[in-house]
Amino acid sequence: MGVRGVEKWGPSDLKGEAPSPPGEMWNEGVACVRCTTSAQGRKERQEVATGQQREGMGKRNGLVLPPRRNGGQSKPLVAKCKRFENGRSRRALLYPEEAAIQENGVTNGGVYKRSFNESFEQAPMYVHVLTFLGFVVATLFGYLRDFTRGCGLEKCIFATEREEQKDFVPLYQDFENFYNRNLYVRIRDNWNRPICSVPGPQIDLLERVSDDYNWTFRFTGRKLKNIINMGSYNYLGFAETEPGVIKTVNTVVNKYGSGICSARQEMGNLDKHVELENLVARFLGVEAAMTFGMGFATNSTNIPALVGKGCLILSDELNHASLVLGARLSGATIRVFKHNNPQNLENLLKEAVIHGQPRSRRAWKKILILVEGIYSMEGSIVRLPEIVALKRKYKAYLYLDEAHSIGAVGPSGRGVVEYFGMNAEDVDVLMGTFTKSFGAAGGYIAGRKELVDYIRTYSHSATYAVSMCPPVAEQIIRAMKCLMGLDGSTQGLQRVHRLAENTRYFRRRLHELGFIIYGNEDSPVVPLLLYLPGKIGAFSRRMLAKSIGVVVVGFPATPIGESRVRFCVSAAHTREMLDKVLQALDELGDFLTLKYSRRPRPSRSQLYDEMSFELDD
């Protein structure tokens, strides 16, 4: 059964370490040479192998591994047992120094300077069978309802096409229309809930009800107050309206107004834009940066300016729609590699370098790799060190979208580049948005000055789009100065540390409760797998009844067998809020049978006396 996560393994050494075979997943996320499966699966033992044997294993995998020698003698390899997500064990032949490195949580080969732990556990087979069976049953009942509507037994003016519309081209394809009216509408009340407050850690919702099974809604006039917000991208809690905090934003509104009504290349270039761009470049550690008024347009309008016909784009299969749209608008050839899989990416790079363009076999003008920092639906973090090494090896360019990672990861919130301890110059094009961690709107492109000057001239956003509103620019400046400590306090750094603390606590407790969650242990995006389509609506409604607002996601936004709820942890969440959510999840997980994990659980609850990150202002 094709389930995502089967081919996701730990990072490999680009010098020749072969990854573990598909179908097995590392807990630690570290690389190993070709392993041999144990018959017993749990018994550890030591095996002796020479450097020549190790070299031979590399050759069998199409890679040549140079033997390591110490004073002319090959060191023996140590068999080390590793535990996988599915409960099985395998022994990897490791050099003693490699075994010691992995024991300390540092990855093999020196590519990674810190541990990289991701989890993509698979549910039992019966869960996948029941999931697909649920869609089959829902589809059969949908066709039955269409039949009754056609016979006049069921009368619903919204489910049938009106007579005056029959001469027009259908808005949806047949199956899309069928899915929309028979499956989506049944759980439509779980989306687009009107919010009437600041999108902080707690929100107020307008209550709405439906009298015709979610075809239409009516408001009751009542507000649902103090709903814990677990679905907002407000990672650092900067979406706030305290008068003392947004005083500078109010000042800018009084001075500049609310809009500009012009593009950057005409009459829309303000001193606030220049100040913001200089601050972004300083924050990222690059030469220059350019800001845009819309995050989605930052990708969709700037990628066509960078590549065109005769260029090749290698895009991660789970990239955001803005990256996909920008790649399609560019006119370049697009090839997709498996999610976060450097091995598959390297195969495509090799093929591109060897064969060149189709038909003509000429060399590609440019090869651009498109990746994201944190993938918003998987919670996974890009394997940046390996991709950068591949980019250098094959002379390609790297475009990194840090929409969800900028401000959310890294010791000081500077994104995945800082998270991996790398240099910003390792990435050719740094892209990010201000719509999440900064509580504002817009995006940026940053990098070398030549790149930014080129974008200023040829970007469609710079020429045709309206400039960023001055109050929005001031809000970003306020948040970024707080992160950098330029406001004279350490509140920004406290928010970054509190987000990291909340993220690890929330993920760890979910693992202990027996849920299957995806992604990296440091990712504030936490997808919890629901699988069965009937549990999507039940989960969201019951959580709202417990005063908790969540975002549920299903097909076609996710694969048909991987419906999920996506939690977004924030620095503004208190420990009491998270504990209330976890208690509700524990109860609801038992009620709806959502605890599918087969990982061993601790015999007793553990205490989390985490180190305090409180800093003096």
Phi, psi and omega in degrees: 000131184281100179240131179296147182106347182291326185252029179254117180229177184289167182296144180253159177281119184293351178280354176141000179292129181275140181285166174293151184297152178301148181103343178244147183231135180276137170288316186281338182074031181250164184271159176208163174278177182305129186254162176242134184283134179280142178293319180277326176085349182228351183271126179266142177207171180251139177235147182251130178216148181268169177298329178293324178294319177298320178297320179296322178297321177297321180295324180295336178263015180078013181231143180256118179256118179292136179291138178270135184229150177228104182066032178086354181248140178278134179281144178289153177268147181252129177280123183236128184275133178239145180259132182261170180298325183273011175091351180275162180236151175218154180253131179250137176277114184233148170290152182306319181292327178291319178299320179294321179297314181294326179297330180271005176084015179253138188284162187284148169088352179080002178289321179255134180265358181211165180294148183227096188248117177231152182229128175224064184291144178264144177282163175301157184300324183296331178294317179293322179296314179294327179296310179293326177296323177298318177293324179296314180296316179297323179293318179298316178293329176296316177294326177295319179293322176298323179294317179293327176293320179295328179276354181085005180286328177243124183247113177219111186294339182273337184273348181244152182283134180287155184298321183288351180263350188290342178274355180264161176292136181300139180290324180242158169290167186303310183290323178298317178295320179297314180296321183294316186275339185251336181244307184296318184298331182295333181238022185294337183291350181274357180236164175058035178288127184291130179254136182235042178202179176294138180284057180271202180294335174232141185228166173246136180245148171276125180287136177222150179226164179232137178256359183225042175059047172076013174285323175223159180232154173224145181271138180273347183088357181262146178254138173265109189262154174056049174275124179294123186269106179250019182234000184272150177277016183283066190300319184257002177075021181279353174279088186216161184230023177295130184305320181291335183277317185261026180300319180293327178294319177297323179297318180293324177298317180293330184273315187255343186089188185263345182212170183246323177065033178198159178276166182297323184278359178248259183243023186249020181259104183258165176295333177295324178293318179295317178298317181295317182293321176296323180290320178297316179298320178292320181295320182275343181078037180238176184284320186205166178207155175227137182254157182224158186280349183219130181293317180298317181290338178301320176279310190292337181256344183262330176299317176299336178282341184265326182226160180204206181298136183091359177254161180239132176248126174252111189243137174298141185294342181251022178296155181295158182299329179294321176293319179296316179296315179299321178295319180291322180290339183289334184083000179283160174287134185244130172231140187252134175248158183299149187302122173054038185243094181298331180296314178294323177297318180295323177299318178292322178295317178300313181298319181294321181288321184285312188266337180070205182287150177299150178069294185285335183061018175285157179292146177294142178296315177214150170238116184246127178261125180253121178219165175248157177287304173236129180273120194290341180257343181253337184073013181269153178253138182300144176276072189298315182302319180291319181292322176297319178297320177293320179300318179290319184297320185253012175056045177258179177246151183238128177246114185250119178266111182253041182301315183264347186260333181292126184086340187261334179228165184099148181305328179237018175081022182265019171091192187289335177298314177288326180302321179268003179069034183256175179262141180298336179290347178290340180252130184287315182233115176261120179240146177201170179236159176256009187276354187240277185294338185260357176062036183224222180209160177103184181207181181214157168237129184224155179160216179291154183297324179298321179295312183295321177297323177294318179297320180300329184272320191250355180287137177292329179294322180291331184270319191245332185278149178290144182293163177296138180296140181302318178297325178293317178299320179292324177297319178294317178299317179300312182293320183289322176296325177295319178296322183277353181078015181282352177270006178084011180229174176247021182295323179297314179295324176297321179295318180298314180293323179292323176297316179297320180294314179297321182297311182293321178297313183296315180295318183295319179293323178296320176299317182294328180286347176101014178274155172265118178236151182256160166105184182278148182295342180257006182272125178288350173273118187237097176278127176250123188283129176256326177069285188293133184295327181293342182272352180296304181294319181298320180295311184295318182293319181288327176292321177295325176296336176266015179064041177229123179262126182231164176248117177259145185226135178220189178298138008267005178290335175234167172304153188299333182258013185226051173297150188204167167248135184249113176268141174240110182280144182233154174291341180280348178287131174274164178297327178295320177297313181296320179295323177296318178296317181294323177294318177296322178293322178299314180292316181289328177297323176288321183292317182264002180057064182252358184270083186268352187295141176253011177287145180296138180258150178295149182291334177216156182296141181264149177269140183245079175272075185285156178294144181276140179252017181294130179238150179281138178286000000 
